[in-house]
């Protein structure tokens, strides 16, 4: 009887540990939470050198992550409006700052960022991507816009295309824009002053996030799927496969041959084989106790995963060599 009680106690202890553990091993690697920094509600995230750039409801916060387990504040630039989108090119940060429009910040000195240019279209700017001398933006009220930033101190609107948009990706002379109502829209931007709609991709209503990796486009949705397309010819996406999930897929990352989604944590799948007949292989998962909802942005650098929601969280990817030959770099 005493032996049975001891076994029961041991099982009970294991059960409690499983419930209250924030790190759970799945697949072939372990994700361990090593760092946290409270910035309040956060939306955009970029990593450059040893700094993490985080946008919030009011500010651009620059964190020193030289030691990923101990992020510290390098500086904070107050903007005064929610900053939903962030893109970094060279020594400039481009902020999609809702009602304040596009704000260009000189970040050559991370400890002392300075606003050098602004464009306000009196709309609600929510997303931004920068390529060469052009800034491509999504405005909830005015749609897709192209802004000339050849002189960062004097950004100028070149053209816009009215649609209901959420995310965008630029590839060659093509813009891919997700429209939840109509689907994935393909735009010809070879002439920035004359945007032309090429097509709306079939079966993509509910479109949300977009990622491009090695000539392959991944389209996430509010309807719990990710479509995969070959875009070797960007103007004519060719369907490859669809992955289904028990949750919406708006924020996600594609890194090497890994697909990283998030829902109450981080989920990594190996997508080396993109066959429609096979489900992605589980590589690792991190379940955070008490975490709810989706991370707003995820960045993978080296063997670390950084994501923002109510602050910055840092996970370390630790490979189990006894389980797999795979690695995530």
Secondary structure, 3 states (H helix, E strand, C coil): CHHHHHHHHHHHHHHHHHHHCCCCCECCEEEEEEEEECCCCEEEEEEECCEEEEEECCEEEEEECCCCCCCEEEEEEECCCCCCEEEEECCEEEEECECCCEEEEECCCCCCCEEEEEECCCCCEEEEEEECCEEEEEECCCEEEEEECCCHHHCEEEEEECCCCCEEEEECCEEEEEECCCEEEEEECCCCCCCEEEEECCCCCCEEEEEEECCEEEEEECCCEEEEEECCCCCCCEEEEEEECCCCCCCCEEECCEEEEECCEEEEEECCCCCCCCCCEEEEEEECCCCCCCCCEEEEECCEEEEECCCEEEEEEEECCCCCCCCCC
